[in-house]
C-alpha cells in the first residue's frame, strides 16, 4: 500500500504539505524530527488526511494533482475549512 497524505503545521495552520510514502507513521515522524527540508521550518506537523492506493502510479498521479494549480484549491475547499480540520494521529 502506498499513501498520499496531507499535513499541516500545528502553529502555522496555513502551512500545508502533500506527500507520498509507504510508511505513514514513519514519514510523519520524519517530518516532525526535521528530516524534510520542505517541512522543517513549520514543525510540528499533524496529519490532516491520507488516502491509500494499491497502485503506485495512481498514487503518484494523485500526489502530483494535489501539488498542482487545481489541486491546491481542491485541498483548501475540502480539507482546510476551519470547521472541518481536526488533527488526528496514525
LUMLOVO-891136 format. One record per residue (C-alpha): residue in one letter; x, y, z. Coordinates in steps of 0.2 Angstrom, whole numbers, padded with zeros to 4 digits, always signed. Layout:
residues N
AXYZ;...
//
This chain:
residues 90
X+0000+0000+0000;X+0006+0017-0004;X-0001+0033+0004;X-0004+0050-0001;X-0005+0062+0014;X-0008+0080+0019;X-0001+0088+0034;X-0001+0105+0041;X+0009+0115+0054;X+0002+0114+0072;X+0006+0133+0075;X+0005+0140+0057;X-0011+0132+0051;X-0009+0139+0033;X+0007+0129+0030;X+0001+0113+0022;X+0011+0099+0013;X+0006+0085+0002;X+0017+0069+0001;X+0018+0051-0003;X+0025+0036+0007;X+0024+0018+0010;X+0026+0020+0029;X+0014+0034+0035;X+0019+0033+0053;X+0037+0034+0050;X+0035+0048+0037;X+0025+0059+0049;X+0039+0056+0062;X+0052+0061+0050;X+0043+0077+0046;X+0042+0081+0065;X+0060+0077+0068;X+0065+0090+0054;X+0072+0077+0042;X+0062+0085+0027;X+0069+0102+0021;X+0052+0107+0014;X+0043+0105+0031;X+0056+0108+0044;X+0053+0127+0046;X+0035+0125+0052;X+0036+0109+0063;X+0027+0101+0072;X+0015+0095+0059;X-0001+0084+0061;X-0009+0073+0049;X-0025+0081+0041;X-0029+0067+0028;X-0022+0052+0019;X-0028+0040+0005;X-0021+0023+0002;X-0018+0016-0015;X-0013-0001-0021;X-0006+0005-0037;X+0010+0017-0036;X+0007+0025-0052;X-0011+0031-0047;X-0004+0037-0030;X+0010+0047-0039;X-0003+0055-0051;X-0014+0059-0036;X+0000+0067-0026;X+0005+0077-0042;X-0013+0083-0044;X-0013+0089-0025;X+0003+0099-0029;X-0004+0107-0045;X-0013+0123-0048;X-0030+0114-0047;X-0026+0103-0033;X-0021+0116-0021;X-0039+0124-0022;X-0046+0107-0020;X-0037+0104-0004;X-0042+0121+0003;X-0060+0118-0002;X-0061+0100+0005;X-0049+0099+0020;X-0044+0116+0026;X-0061+0125+0031;X-0059+0129+0050;X-0074+0119+0055;X-0068+0103+0046;X-0050+0102+0051;X-0047+0091+0067;X-0030+0084+0069;X-0028+0065+0071;X-0014+0053+0073;X-0009+0037+0063;
//
